[in-house]
Amino acid sequence: MRQYTNVITAYLIMFTLIILVGIFQSWSIALTILNYCLISAVMTIGANIQWGYAGLINFGIMGYTALGGLAVVLISVAPVGEAWRVGGLNMIICLGVIIVMVYSIRLTLKKIAKSKNRNYLVAAIIIIGILLLRLISEPAIESIEAVEPAKTGFLGGLGLPVLFSWIAGAFLAGGLAFVVGKVALGLRADYLAIATLLIAEIVVSIIKHEDWLARGVKNVIGLKRPAPYEINLQKSPWFIDLVEKFHSGKLALINSVSEKQEVLNQLVIDASSVYVKLCFTGLFLTVVIILLIVTQKALYSPWGRMMRAIRDNEEAAGAMGKNVVKQHLLIFILGSAIVGIAGAMMVTNDGLFTPGSYRPMRYTFVIWVMVIVGGTGNNFGAILGGFVVWFLWVEAAPIALFFINLFTAHLPETNEIRVHLINSAPYFRFLVIGTALLVIMRFRPQGILPEKIIKN
Amino acid sequence: MDFINAIIVLLNYTIIPALTYGSQLALGAIFVTLIYGILRFANFATGDMMSFGTMFAVLLTYYFQSLGINLGIFPTALITIPLATFMMILYMLSIDKFVFEYYRIKKSPPVQLAMVSVGVMFVTQAIIRIIIGPADRTFLDGEKFILKASEFKEMTGLNEGLTIKSTQAITIVITMIAVSIMFWFLNKTKTGTSMRAYSDNEDLALLSGIDPKKVVLITWIIAGILATIGGVLYGLDKSYRPFVYFNNMLPIFAAAIVGGIGNPFGAFLGGYVIAFAEIFLTYAYKKFFTYILPEALEPNSMMQILSTDYKFAVSFSILVIVLLFRPSGIFKGKTL
């Protein structure tokens, strides 16, 4: 128990902070922060598996998050029949062409000995394939995008329940990680960072500009939710009864019937949004706890020990007969798949898919700060990092505003410096996050909760 | 005649813009490569450092304009470059002193330094946004065009016009001057040689009495000059927006690695490779082909290899391909 005291203290402090937000700002905001903290925690678990367990640096988190989000659209949106009729067949043929291309390239690489001719053959296959793809897809894409462009203009999804998309997101992200890992894992650490950063950028630009897939920058709104809708809740009698019971003391003080009804209505509206957010919190918490148990078990299993051995000394682990390349690929896929789940969770939570919002600052670098601040190699630390950094990221602006007001209180309202500072309060979050990272790297490089090796 | 028209089309829409953009990338890429070669880490704050220097140029330009100082037909920003560079070098040296020096002395692995540079990136971005805000700003004044399309048409009697913006000419000329001075310094002076020695083999360089502190100092000074010039030229040619500068880090990295990281000349050429690839692969060649092909063969489509939306993706794909097949870069940089 003793070894867990610092973990428990750290988490208690974190939850107290969130509760304080609930008391001072509003419960709705506190729950929003908590939900995003939980999503960030899933991302940091994924990044921590790669960086903390295996020492692989993956700056492509944004790409996997976006793929997870894409999965939500592809799984849960109802299919657009008209679009399938006009262009579906061609798109399926295109998929076939891509598969044939990949297989024929693999075949040539396997069967023909390394030579100049082989390179030309591969290049020829790629060029012919791309020409074919454009020839087949161009008219189809045009006609798909012409189907009610204001509302649909894309193929739609499968129309399945949205929770399936979390699994699909994991598979999509894992699939991309397989390809990326196959080609890029041999690179030295900082090259791997740059390569993954740029590959993620390519993935996002494809999602942004291929409108037939997920409407691109036109966004998909009104996605399904695994939780009830506020409007329905406000109409259902059991919910109104529940709210009435919960606030009976407060309501009993009001005498007039019409006034009572008005207050109750307001309470129901507030409570419905809190209730929906609580539903999400429950779902996200389940995911975080399952992942935490699994990763914790894995970390202290023989497999986890092997991963640490590979991380600390690749040559020695290789000499002991461990297949370093294979294990690196495996862990790269696992970590990315978890990030994919987080991406799907986030889009589900927001109810909309906005490819334009995927930027490396928010989805790659902030996640990395979380992992490093929290504690690399320690799952509890990584999750805590997700909580702390997200909390700082959201609350930095109000806190900065408070301090700006405090320090410039003696200046008149219209003072230029004061107005300028107040207007730039949102940017203090970058300063806070950056300083946090620099301070932690300098004075506690192992993070708030350092890695713990339990020896049996 | 049609053939000349076709050439003019290419010059106007691809070659001149690519040369300009390539020069801007090249300056940034040399900055990345110098830091990588001598301080031995991938600097993720590259774009924001360039933005930081440019910010001073923008502010000083506004200040000079309010004083009524200008350079006539040249942009006022050119006189602000020395002052902006000075501020930039001060900033870089203080960052080095308070942040990077500790890890250099401890001999931390490059990954750790790269991570620290992410922290520097956040802080720099915050400072920039707090001082100047995230808005889009133009600070170009003076004569906009050297050669206007209509003037060119009158002069030559061709169908197609050729436009040369003054910023394009300024960019190319200043880049050439700055880069030649830098190569002269690196190759011919004693300090430059000691820098190259330090980059090649740190231990041997220390053994032969090279002062590492001096090498690091000179590196930051050169990096500061290049970063500011590159940033200002980009801002003059397009516009100044902090977010865009952060994004430019990616093609700059691509240029540095394609050219062989650690090799300044490679980085210089890498900038042009990336710029030309981006523009050639996303240009719609329809007009070009209508001129050179006989009428019967005229193309119906845009004749565009990739949509312009994928401009960035092109440079990243080149980088990925280079990393996979020739990780030391086209022009052989440091072996990995």
HADDOCK unambig.tbl for C-alpha pairs under 7 A between the chains (distance, minus, plus):
assign (segid A and resid 183 and name CA) (segid B and resid 324 and name CA) 6.74 0.50 0.50
assign (segid A and resid 189 and name CA) (segid B and resid 111 and name CA) 6.52 0.50 0.50
assign (segid A and resid 190 and name CA) (segid B and resid 42 and name CA) 6.58 0.50 0.50
assign (segid A and resid 190 and name CA) (segid B and resid 111 and name CA) 5.88 0.50 0.50
assign (segid A and resid 195 and name CA) (segid B and resid 320 and name CA) 6.40 0.50 0.50
assign (segid A and resid 198 and name CA) (segid B and resid 250 and name CA) 7.00 0.50 0.50
assign (segid A and resid 198 and name CA) (segid B and resid 316 and name CA) 5.67 0.50 0.50
assign (segid A and resid 202 and name CA) (segid B and resid 313 and name CA) 5.15 0.50 0.50
assign (segid A and resid 205 and name CA) (segid B and resid 310 and name CA) 6.89 0.50 0.50
assign (segid A and resid 209 and name CA) (segid B and resid 309 and name CA) 6.73 0.50 0.50
assign (segid A and resid 424 and name CA) (segid B and resid 130 and name CA) 5.39 0.50 0.50
assign (segid A and resid 427 and name CA) (segid B and resid 126 and name CA) 5.58 0.50 0.50
assign (segid A and resid 427 and name CA) (segid B and resid 129 and name CA) 6.30 0.50 0.50
assign (segid A and resid 427 and name CA) (segid B and resid 130 and name CA) 6.35 0.50 0.50
assign (segid A and resid 428 and name CA) (segid B and resid 126 and name CA) 6.16 0.50 0.50
assign (segid A and resid 430 and name CA) (segid B and resid 122 and name CA) 5.25 0.50 0.50
assign (segid A and resid 430 and name CA) (segid B and resid 123 and name CA) 6.15 0.50 0.50
assign (segid A and resid 430 and name CA) (segid B and resid 125 and name CA) 6.88 0.50 0.50
assign (segid A and resid 430 and name CA) (segid B and resid 126 and name CA) 5.08 0.50 0.50
assign (segid A and resid 431 and name CA) (segid B and resid 122 and name CA) 6.27 0.50 0.50
assign (segid A and resid 431 and name CA) (segid B and resid 123 and name CA) 4.79 0.50 0.50
assign (segid A and resid 431 and name CA) (segid B and resid 126 and name CA) 5.10 0.50 0.50
assign (segid A and resid 433 and name CA) (segid B and resid 122 and name CA) 7.00 0.50 0.50
assign (segid A and resid 434 and name CA) (segid B and resid 119 and name CA) 4.45 0.50 0.50
assign (segid A and resid 434 and name CA) (segid B and resid 120 and name CA) 6.51 0.50 0.50
assign (segid A and resid 434 and name CA) (segid B and resid 122 and name CA) 4.69 0.50 0.50
assign (segid A and resid 434 and name CA) (segid B and resid 123 and name CA) 5.04 0.50 0.50
assign (segid A and resid 435 and name CA) (segid B and resid 119 and name CA) 6.79 0.50 0.50
assign (segid A and resid 435 and name CA) (segid B and resid 123 and name CA) 6.68 0.50 0.50
assign (segid A and resid 437 and name CA) (segid B and resid 119 and name CA) 5.60 0.50 0.50
assign (segid A and resid 438 and name CA) (segid B and resid 116 and name CA) 6.27 0.50 0.50
assign (segid A and resid 438 and name CA) (segid B and resid 119 and name CA) 5.58 0.50 0.50
